[in-house]
Amino acid sequence: MVDGRLTGTEVVLTRADSRCDASGCSEKNVRRMAQRMRAIGIENLHVNAHEKKRYNRLIREQNRRHKERKLTTADLAKMTEQAEELGT
């Protein structure tokens, strides 16, 4: 919850690979995998048909969320200042 509102994030776990055998990418096997994941306790898992545009959009959003931010000298200065305050 953010600001009293429910928020959700859609995450891509896997993608059907065209190089794998046809039976491995079949919807039946993908749904079976999802059932196994629910059995081990993963909640709110959904299987969607592959749509290239939607998949690419989700991957871009996911990359933005996981992008590493470089540590700057200003960040280091703040961290040392906080450490000194805690130490005294």
PDB file as gemmi writes it, atoms N, CA and C in Angstrom:
CRYST1    1.000    1.000    1.000  90.00  90.00  90.00 P 1                      
ATOM      1  N   MET A   1       0.838  -1.174   0.000  1.00  0.00           N  
ATOM      2  CA  MET A   1       0.000   0.000   0.000  1.00  0.00           C  
ATOM      3  C   MET A   1       0.885   1.238   0.000  1.00  0.00           C  
ATOM      4  N   VAL A   2       0.565   2.137  -0.889  1.00  0.00           N  
ATOM      5  CA  VAL A   2       1.271   3.404  -0.985  1.00  0.00           C  
ATOM      6  C   VAL A   2       0.234   4.503  -0.943  1.00  0.00           C  
ATOM      7  N   ASP A   3       0.367   5.409   0.015  1.00  0.00           N  
ATOM      8  CA  ASP A   3      -0.581   6.510   0.186  1.00  0.00           C  
ATOM      9  C   ASP A   3      -2.014   6.008   0.321  1.00  0.00           C  
ATOM     10  N   GLY A   4      -2.204   4.886   1.024  1.00  0.00           N  
ATOM     11  CA  GLY A   4      -3.533   4.354   1.244  1.00  0.00           C  
ATOM     12  C   GLY A   4      -4.137   3.645   0.046  1.00  0.00           C  
ATOM     13  N   ARG A   5      -3.341   3.392  -0.994  1.00  0.00           N  
ATOM     14  CA  ARG A   5      -3.838   2.724  -2.198  1.00  0.00           C  
ATOM     15  C   ARG A   5      -3.094   1.411  -2.400  1.00  0.00           C  
ATOM     16  N   LEU A   6      -3.820   0.437  -2.893  1.00  0.00           N  
ATOM     17  CA  LEU A   6      -3.182  -0.821  -3.243  1.00  0.00           C  
ATOM     18  C   LEU A   6      -2.386  -0.636  -4.529  1.00  0.00           C  
ATOM     19  N   THR A   7      -1.169  -1.140  -4.539  1.00  0.00           N  
ATOM     20  CA  THR A   7      -0.358  -1.071  -5.739  1.00  0.00           C  
ATOM     21  C   THR A   7       0.114  -2.473  -6.090  1.00  0.00           C  
ATOM     22  N   GLY A   8       0.334  -2.701  -7.343  1.00  0.00           N  
ATOM     23  CA  GLY A   8       0.811  -4.000  -7.792  1.00  0.00           C  
ATOM     24  C   GLY A   8       1.895  -3.837  -8.831  1.00  0.00           C  
ATOM     25  N   THR A   9       2.760  -4.822  -8.908  1.00  0.00           N  
ATOM     26  CA  THR A   9       3.835  -4.804  -9.880  1.00  0.00           C  
ATOM     27  C   THR A   9       3.813  -6.115 -10.631  1.00  0.00           C  
ATOM     28  N   GLU A  10       3.723  -6.033 -11.936  1.00  0.00           N  
ATOM     29  CA  GLU A  10       3.724  -7.227 -12.762  1.00  0.00           C  
ATOM     30  C   GLU A  10       5.166  -7.568 -13.110  1.00  0.00           C  
ATOM     31  N   VAL A  11       5.571  -8.802 -12.848  1.00  0.00           N  
ATOM     32  CA  VAL A  11       6.949  -9.223 -13.043  1.00  0.00           C  
ATOM     33  C   VAL A  11       6.984 -10.406 -13.992  1.00  0.00           C  
ATOM     34  N   VAL A  12       7.916 -10.382 -14.923  1.00  0.00           N  
ATOM     35  CA  VAL A  12       8.094 -11.483 -15.858  1.00  0.00           C  
ATOM     36  C   VAL A  12       9.007 -12.506 -15.199  1.00  0.00           C  
ATOM     37  N   LEU A  13       8.514 -13.727 -15.035  1.00  0.00           N  
ATOM     38  CA  LEU A  13       9.343 -14.777 -14.461  1.00  0.00           C  
ATOM     39  C   LEU A  13      10.113 -15.522 -15.535  1.00  0.00           C  
ATOM     40  N   THR A  14       9.413 -15.981 -16.548  1.00  0.00           N  
ATOM     41  CA  THR A  14      10.060 -16.714 -17.636  1.00  0.00           C  
ATOM     42  C   THR A  14       9.393 -16.339 -18.944  1.00  0.00           C  
ATOM     43  N   ARG A  15      10.005 -16.747 -20.008  1.00  0.00           N  
ATOM     44  CA  ARG A  15       9.461 -16.489 -21.327  1.00  0.00           C  
ATOM     45  C   ARG A  15       9.548 -17.784 -22.114  1.00  0.00           C  
ATOM     46  N   ALA A  16       8.545 -18.070 -22.892  1.00  0.00           N  
ATOM     47  CA  ALA A  16       8.580 -19.252 -23.737  1.00  0.00           C  
ATOM     48  C   ALA A  16       9.711 -19.094 -24.739  1.00  0.00           C  
ATOM     49  N   ASP A  17      10.550 -20.088 -24.851  1.00  0.00           N  
ATOM     50  CA  ASP A  17      11.712 -20.028 -25.709  1.00  0.00           C  
ATOM     51  C   ASP A  17      11.433 -20.804 -26.994  1.00  0.00           C  
ATOM     52  N   SER A  18      11.635 -20.170 -28.116  1.00  0.00           N  
ATOM     53  CA  SER A  18      11.350 -20.833 -29.391  1.00  0.00           C  
ATOM     54  C   SER A  18      12.358 -21.937 -29.681  1.00  0.00           C  
ATOM     55  N   ARG A  19      13.505 -21.920 -29.005  1.00  0.00           N  
ATOM     56  CA  ARG A  19      14.521 -22.934 -29.255  1.00  0.00           C  
ATOM     57  C   ARG A  19      14.238 -24.234 -28.507  1.00  0.00           C  
ATOM     58  N   CYS A  20      13.366 -24.191 -27.523  1.00  0.00           N  
ATOM     59  CA  CYS A  20      13.085 -25.410 -26.764  1.00  0.00           C  
ATOM     60  C   CYS A  20      12.150 -26.311 -27.567  1.00  0.00           C  
ATOM     61  N   ASP A  21      12.019 -27.519 -27.103  1.00  0.00           N  
ATOM     62  CA  ASP A  21      11.135 -28.428 -27.832  1.00  0.00           C  
ATOM     63  C   ASP A  21       9.687 -27.941 -27.716  1.00  0.00           C  
ATOM     64  N   ALA A  22       8.889 -28.308 -28.676  1.00  0.00           N  
ATOM     65  CA  ALA A  22       7.511 -27.817 -28.766  1.00  0.00           C  
ATOM     66  C   ALA A  22       6.693 -28.199 -27.542  1.00  0.00           C  
ATOM     67  N   SER A  23       6.929 -29.380 -26.973  1.00  0.00           N  
ATOM     68  CA  SER A  23       6.135 -29.804 -25.822  1.00  0.00           C  
ATOM     69  C   SER A  23       6.500 -29.009 -24.566  1.00  0.00           C  
ATOM     70  N   GLY A  24       7.737 -28.547 -24.469  1.00  0.00           N  
ATOM     71  CA  GLY A  24       8.153 -27.777 -23.295  1.00  0.00           C  
ATOM     72  C   GLY A  24       7.516 -26.409 -23.234  1.00  0.00           C  
ATOM     73  N   CYS A  25       7.210 -25.833 -24.389  1.00  0.00           N  
ATOM     74  CA  CYS A  25       6.618 -24.494 -24.453  1.00  0.00           C  
ATOM     75  C   CYS A  25       5.101 -24.534 -24.554  1.00  0.00           C  
ATOM     76  N   SER A  26       4.530 -25.713 -24.541  1.00  0.00           N  
ATOM     77  CA  SER A  26       3.082 -25.792 -24.716  1.00  0.00           C  
ATOM     78  C   SER A  26       2.379 -25.180 -23.505  1.00  0.00           C  
ATOM     79  N   GLU A  27       1.204 -24.675 -23.742  1.00  0.00           N  
ATOM     80  CA  GLU A  27       0.445 -24.028 -22.671  1.00  0.00           C  
ATOM     81  C   GLU A  27       0.157 -25.007 -21.540  1.00  0.00           C  
ATOM     82  N   LYS A  28      -0.058 -26.262 -21.895  1.00  0.00           N  
ATOM     83  CA  LYS A  28      -0.339 -27.286 -20.893  1.00  0.00           C  
ATOM     84  C   LYS A  28       0.837 -27.424 -19.912  1.00  0.00           C  
ATOM     85  N   ASN A  29       2.058 -27.454 -20.434  1.00  0.00           N  
ATOM     86  CA  ASN A  29       3.229 -27.588 -19.568  1.00  0.00           C  
ATOM     87  C   ASN A  29       3.495 -26.320 -18.765  1.00  0.00           C  
ATOM     88  N   VAL A  30       3.234 -25.173 -19.361  1.00  0.00           N  
ATOM     89  CA  VAL A  30       3.427 -23.908 -18.639  1.00  0.00           C  
ATOM     90  C   VAL A  30       2.434 -23.819 -17.478  1.00  0.00           C  
ATOM     91  N   ARG A  31       1.200 -24.218 -17.715  1.00  0.00           N  
ATOM     92  CA  ARG A  31       0.196 -24.203 -16.649  1.00  0.00           C  
ATOM     93  C   ARG A  31       0.547 -25.214 -15.557  1.00  0.00           C  
ATOM     94  N   ARG A  32       1.121 -26.334 -15.941  1.00  0.00           N  
ATOM     95  CA  ARG A  32       1.560 -27.335 -14.962  1.00  0.00           C  
ATOM     96  C   ARG A  32       2.684 -26.764 -14.083  1.00  0.00           C  
ATOM     97  N   MET A  33       3.614 -26.011 -14.702  1.00  0.00           N  
ATOM     98  CA  MET A  33       4.681 -25.371 -13.940  1.00  0.00           C  
ATOM     99  C   MET A  33       4.093 -24.361 -12.953  1.00  0.00           C  
ATOM    100  N   ALA A  34       3.106 -23.580 -13.408  1.00  0.00           N  
ATOM    101  CA  ALA A  34       2.467 -22.599 -12.538  1.00  0.00           C  
ATOM    102  C   ALA A  34       1.781 -23.291 -11.363  1.00  0.00           C  
ATOM    103  N   GLN A  35       1.182 -24.434 -11.626  1.00  0.00           N  
ATOM    104  CA  GLN A  35       0.526 -25.185 -10.556  1.00  0.00           C  
ATOM    105  C   GLN A  35       1.554 -25.645  -9.522  1.00  0.00           C  
ATOM    106  N   ARG A  36       2.727 -26.100  -9.993  1.00  0.00           N  
ATOM    107  CA  ARG A  36       3.792 -26.515  -9.058  1.00  0.00           C  
ATOM    108  C   ARG A  36       4.291 -25.334  -8.233  1.00  0.00           C  
ATOM    109  N   MET A  37       4.403 -24.173  -8.855  1.00  0.00           N  
ATOM    110  CA  MET A  37       4.877 -22.988  -8.132  1.00  0.00           C  
ATOM    111  C   MET A  37       3.861 -22.569  -7.070  1.00  0.00           C  
ATOM    112  N   ARG A  38       2.575 -22.678  -7.385  1.00  0.00           N  
ATOM    113  CA  ARG A  38       1.547 -22.364  -6.380  1.00  0.00           C  
ATOM    114  C   ARG A  38       1.610 -23.369  -5.237  1.00  0.00           C  
ATOM    115  N   ALA A  39       1.926 -24.617  -5.552  1.00  0.00           N  
ATOM    116  CA  ALA A  39       1.986 -25.664  -4.526  1.00  0.00           C  
ATOM    117  C   ALA A  39       3.111 -25.410  -3.529  1.00  0.00           C  
ATOM    118  N   ILE A  40       4.192 -24.771  -3.972  1.00  0.00           N  
ATOM    119  CA  ILE A  40       5.290 -24.489  -3.041  1.00  0.00           C  
ATOM    120  C   ILE A  40       5.111 -23.152  -2.327  1.00  0.00           C  
ATOM    121  N   GLY A  41       3.996 -22.461  -2.599  1.00  0.00           N  
ATOM    122  CA  GLY A  41       3.670 -21.269  -1.821  1.00  0.00           C  
ATOM    123  C   GLY A  41       3.758 -19.942  -2.537  1.00  0.00           C  
ATOM    124  N   ILE A  42       3.992 -19.938  -3.820  1.00  0.00           N  
ATOM    125  CA  ILE A  42       4.033 -18.669  -4.561  1.00  0.00           C  
ATOM    126  C   ILE A  42       2.605 -18.267  -4.876  1.00  0.00           C  
ATOM    127  N   GLU A  43       2.199 -17.093  -4.375  1.00  0.00           N  
ATOM    128  CA  GLU A  43       0.823 -16.639  -4.542  1.00  0.00           C  
ATOM    129  C   GLU A  43       0.716 -15.662  -5.706  1.00  0.00           C  
ATOM    130  N   ASN A  44      -0.503 -15.419  -6.140  1.00  0.00           N  
ATOM    131  CA  ASN A  44      -0.806 -14.430  -7.184  1.00  0.00           C  
ATOM    132  C   ASN A  44       0.006 -14.653  -8.452  1.00  0.00           C  
ATOM    133  N   LEU A  45       0.092 -15.891  -8.878  1.00  0.00           N  
ATOM    134  CA  LEU A  45       0.823 -16.251 -10.091  1.00  0.00           C  
ATOM    135  C   LEU A  45      -0.178 -16.479 -11.204  1.00  0.00           C  
ATOM    136  N   HIS A  46       0.056 -15.851 -12.353  1.00  0.00           N  
ATOM    137  CA  HIS A  46      -0.864 -15.965 -13.473  1.00  0.00           C  
ATOM    138  C   HIS A  46      -0.094 -16.318 -14.734  1.00  0.00           C  
ATOM    139  N   VAL A  47      -0.722 -17.085 -15.604  1.00  0.00           N  
ATOM    140  CA  VAL A  47      -0.141 -17.438 -16.893  1.00  0.00           C  
ATOM    141  C   VAL A  47      -0.870 -16.637 -17.961  1.00  0.00           C  
ATOM    142  N   ASN A  48      -0.097 -15.897 -18.758  1.00  0.00           N  
ATOM    143  CA  ASN A  48      -0.670 -15.094 -19.838  1.00  0.00           C  
ATOM    144  C   ASN A  48      -0.124 -15.577 -21.165  1.00  0.00           C  
ATOM    145  N   ALA A  49      -0.930 -15.431 -22.191  1.00  0.00           N  
ATOM    146  CA  ALA A  49      -0.449 -15.737 -23.531  1.00  0.00           C  
ATOM    147  C   ALA A  49       0.645 -14.748 -23.896  1.00  0.00           C  
ATOM    148  N   HIS A  50       1.630 -15.202 -24.649  1.00  0.00           N  
ATOM    149  CA  HIS A  50       2.752 -14.338 -25.001  1.00  0.00           C  
ATOM    150  C   HIS A  50       2.323 -13.297 -26.028  1.00  0.00           C  
ATOM    151  N   GLU A  51       2.435 -12.037 -25.633  1.00  0.00           N  
ATOM    152  CA  GLU A  51       2.208 -10.909 -26.532  1.00  0.00           C  
ATOM    153  C   GLU A  51       3.508 -10.120 -26.552  1.00  0.00           C  
ATOM    154  N   LYS A  52       4.138 -10.043 -27.690  1.00  0.00           N  
ATOM    155  CA  LYS A  52       5.465  -9.434 -27.780  1.00  0.00           C  
ATOM    156  C   LYS A  52       5.495  -8.013 -27.233  1.00  0.00           C  
ATOM    157  N   LYS A  53       4.506  -7.199 -27.590  1.00  0.00           N  
ATOM    158  CA  LYS A  53       4.476  -5.797 -27.165  1.00  0.00           C  
ATOM    159  C   LYS A  53       4.374  -5.692 -25.638  1.00  0.00           C  
ATOM    160  N   ARG A  54       3.496  -6.488 -25.048  1.00  0.00           N  
ATOM    161  CA  ARG A  54       3.322  -6.453 -23.595  1.00  0.00           C  
ATOM    162  C   ARG A  54       4.564  -6.966 -22.881  1.00  0.00           C  
ATOM    163  N   TYR A  55       5.138  -8.057 -23.401  1.00  0.00           N  
ATOM    164  CA  TYR A  55       6.347  -8.632 -22.803  1.00  0.00           C  
ATOM    165  C   TYR A  55       7.479  -7.612 -22.802  1.00  0.00           C  
ATOM    166  N   ASN A  56       7.714  -6.953 -23.938  1.00  0.00           N  
ATOM    167  CA  ASN A  56       8.793  -5.967 -24.029  1.00  0.00           C  
ATOM    168  C   ASN A  56       8.562  -4.790 -23.093  1.00  0.00           C  
ATOM    169  N   ARG A  57       7.298  -4.344 -22.964  1.00  0.00           N  
ATOM    170  CA  ARG A  57       6.988  -3.235 -22.053  1.00  0.00           C  
ATOM    171  C   ARG A  57       7.306  -3.630 -20.614  1.00  0.00           C  
ATOM    172  N   LEU A  58       6.909  -4.841 -20.225  1.00  0.00           N  
ATOM    173  CA  LEU A  58       7.168  -5.303 -18.863  1.00  0.00           C  
ATOM    174  C   LEU A  58       8.662  -5.438 -18.584  1.00  0.00           C  
ATOM    175  N   ILE A  59       9.412  -5.926 -19.553  1.00  0.00           N  
ATOM    176  CA  ILE A  59      10.861  -6.064 -19.381  1.00  0.00           C  
ATOM    177  C   ILE A  59      11.510  -4.693 -19.214  1.00  0.00           C  
ATOM    178  N   ARG A  60      11.074  -3.698 -20.000  1.00  0.00           N  
ATOM    179  CA  ARG A  60      11.625  -2.337 -19.864  1.00  0.00           C  
ATOM    180  C   ARG A  60      11.337  -1.778 -18.475  1.00  0.00           C  
ATOM    181  N   GLU A  61      10.102  -1.941 -17.991  1.00  0.00           N  
ATOM    182  CA  GLU A  61       9.749  -1.457 -16.653  1.00  0.00           C  
ATOM    183  C   GLU A  61      10.581  -2.157 -15.593  1.00  0.00           C  
ATOM    184  N   GLN A  62      10.744  -3.466 -15.760  1.00  0.00           N  
ATOM    185  CA  GLN A  62      11.507  -4.250 -14.798  1.00  0.00           C  
ATOM    186  C   GLN A  62      12.974  -3.791 -14.779  1.00  0.00           C  
ATOM    187  N   ASN A  63      13.539  -3.518 -15.943  1.00  0.00           N  
ATOM    188  CA  ASN A  63      14.926  -3.055 -16.016  1.00  0.00           C  
ATOM    189  C   ASN A  63      15.087  -1.696 -15.350  1.00  0.00           C  
ATOM    190  N   ARG A  64      14.086  -0.815 -15.510  1.00  0.00           N  
ATOM    191  CA  ARG A  64      14.149   0.498 -14.852  1.00  0.00           C  
ATOM    192  C   ARG A  64      14.139   0.357 -13.341  1.00  0.00           C  
ATOM    193  N   ARG A  65      13.325  -0.568 -12.832  1.00  0.00           N  
ATOM    194  CA  ARG A  65      13.254  -0.761 -11.381  1.00  0.00           C  
ATOM    195  C   ARG A  65      14.541  -1.352 -10.822  1.00  0.00           C  
ATOM    196  N   HIS A  66      15.204  -2.204 -11.600  1.00  0.00           N  
ATOM    197  CA  HIS A  66      16.387  -2.904 -11.105  1.00  0.00           C  
ATOM    198  C   HIS A  66      17.699  -2.234 -11.493  1.00  0.00           C  
ATOM    199  N   LYS A  67      17.621  -1.102 -12.169  1.00  0.00           N  
ATOM    200  CA  LYS A  67      18.832  -0.426 -12.620  1.00  0.00           C  
ATOM    201  C   LYS A  67      19.653   0.013 -11.401  1.00  0.00           C  
ATOM    202  N   GLU A  68      20.934  -0.272 -11.458  1.00  0.00           N  
ATOM    203  CA  GLU A  68      21.809   0.123 -10.359  1.00  0.00           C  
ATOM    204  C   GLU A  68      22.155   1.592 -10.480  1.00  0.00           C  
ATOM    205  N   ARG A  69      22.138   2.256  -9.341  1.00  0.00           N  
ATOM    206  CA  ARG A  69      22.539   3.642  -9.308  1.00  0.00           C  
ATOM    207  C   ARG A  69      23.969   3.699  -8.808  1.00  0.00           C  
ATOM    208  N   LYS A  70      24.803   4.447  -9.470  1.00  0.00           N  
ATOM    209  CA  LYS A  70      26.205   4.555  -9.080  1.00  0.00           C  
ATOM    210  C   LYS A  70      26.321   5.287  -7.743  1.00  0.00           C  
ATOM    211  N   LEU A  71      27.238   4.844  -6.921  1.00  0.00           N  
ATOM    212  CA  LEU A  71      27.488   5.471  -5.628  1.00  0.00           C  
ATOM    213  C   LEU A  71      28.372   6.688  -5.864  1.00  0.00           C  
ATOM    214  N   THR A  72      27.920   7.846  -5.431  1.00  0.00           N  
ATOM    215  CA  THR A  72      28.675   9.077  -5.642  1.00  0.00           C  
ATOM    216  C   THR A  72      29.427   9.457  -4.383  1.00  0.00           C  
ATOM    217  N   THR A  73      30.338  10.403  -4.517  1.00  0.00           N  
ATOM    218  CA  THR A  73      31.101  10.866  -3.357  1.00  0.00           C  
ATOM    219  C   THR A  73      30.181  11.571  -2.364  1.00  0.00           C  
ATOM    220  N   ALA A  74      29.129  12.219  -2.856  1.00  0.00           N  
ATOM    221  CA  ALA A  74      28.167  12.867  -1.963  1.00  0.00           C  
ATOM    222  C   ALA A  74      27.465  11.821  -1.107  1.00  0.00           C  
ATOM    223  N   ASP A  75      27.139  10.672  -1.712  1.00  0.00           N  
ATOM    224  CA  ASP A  75      26.520   9.586  -0.954  1.00  0.00           C  
ATOM    225  C   ASP A  75      27.476   9.078   0.120  1.00  0.00           C  
ATOM    226  N   LEU A  76      28.744   8.924  -0.239  1.00  0.00           N  
ATOM    227  CA  LEU A  76      29.746   8.457   0.726  1.00  0.00           C  
ATOM    228  C   LEU A  76      29.911   9.456   1.869  1.00  0.00           C  
ATOM    229  N   ALA A  77      29.876  10.741   1.548  1.00  0.00           N  
ATOM    230  CA  ALA A  77      30.003  11.770   2.579  1.00  0.00           C  
ATOM    231  C   ALA A  77      28.836  11.692   3.563  1.00  0.00           C  
ATOM    232  N   LYS A  78      27.615  11.503   3.046  1.00  0.00           N  
ATOM    233  CA  LYS A  78      26.447  11.371   3.922  1.00  0.00           C  
ATOM    234  C   LYS A  78      26.567  10.131   4.802  1.00  0.00           C  
ATOM    235  N   MET A  79      27.034   9.033   4.204  1.00  0.00           N  
ATOM    236  CA  MET A  79      27.159   7.787   4.953  1.00  0.00           C  
ATOM    237  C   MET A  79      28.194   7.913   6.074  1.00  0.00           C  
ATOM    238  N   THR A  80      29.330   8.558   5.794  1.00  0.00           N  
ATOM    239  CA  THR A  80      30.354   8.724   6.836  1.00  0.00           C  
ATOM    240  C   THR A  80      29.851   9.666   7.922  1.00  0.00           C  
ATOM    241  N   GLU A  81      29.121  10.699   7.544  1.00  0.00           N  
ATOM    242  CA  GLU A  81      28.571  11.634   8.516  1.00  0.00           C  
ATOM    243  C   GLU A  81      27.589  10.908   9.454  1.00  0.00           C  
ATOM    244  N   GLN A  82      26.736  10.070   8.885  1.00  0.00           N  
ATOM    245  CA  GLN A  82      25.787   9.303   9.704  1.00  0.00           C  
ATOM    246  C   GLN A  82      26.517   8.326  10.608  1.00  0.00           C  
ATOM    247  N   ALA A  83      27.574   7.720  10.097  1.00  0.00           N  
ATOM    248  CA  ALA A  83      28.344   6.763  10.914  1.00  0.00           C  
ATOM    249  C   ALA A  83      29.003   7.466  12.081  1.00  0.00           C  
ATOM    250  N   GLU A  84      29.523   8.668  11.826  1.00  0.00           N  
ATOM    251  CA  GLU A  84      30.163   9.437  12.901  1.00  0.00           C  
ATOM    252  C   GLU A  84      29.149   9.850  13.959  1.00  0.00           C  
ATOM    253  N   GLU A  85      27.928  10.230  13.519  1.00  0.00           N  
ATOM    254  CA  GLU A  85      26.880  10.597  14.476  1.00  0.00           C  
ATOM    255  C   GLU A  85      26.479   9.404  15.348  1.00  0.00           C  
ATOM    256  N   LEU A  86      26.392   8.243  14.758  1.00  0.00           N  
ATOM    257  CA  LEU A  86      26.040   7.043  15.516  1.00  0.00           C  
ATOM    258  C   LEU A  86      27.158   6.616  16.438  1.00  0.00           C  
ATOM    259  N   GLY A  87      28.401   6.875  16.034  1.00  0.00           N  
ATOM    260  CA  GLY A  87      29.564   6.481  16.831  1.00  0.00           C  
ATOM    261  C   GLY A  87      29.762   7.356  18.064  1.00  0.00           C  
ATOM    262  N   THR A  88      29.282   8.586  18.033  1.00  0.00           N  
ATOM    263  CA  THR A  88      29.503   9.482  19.190  1.00  0.00           C  
ATOM    264  C   THR A  88      28.308   9.560  20.093  1.00  0.00           C  
TER     265      THR A  88                                                      
END                                                                             
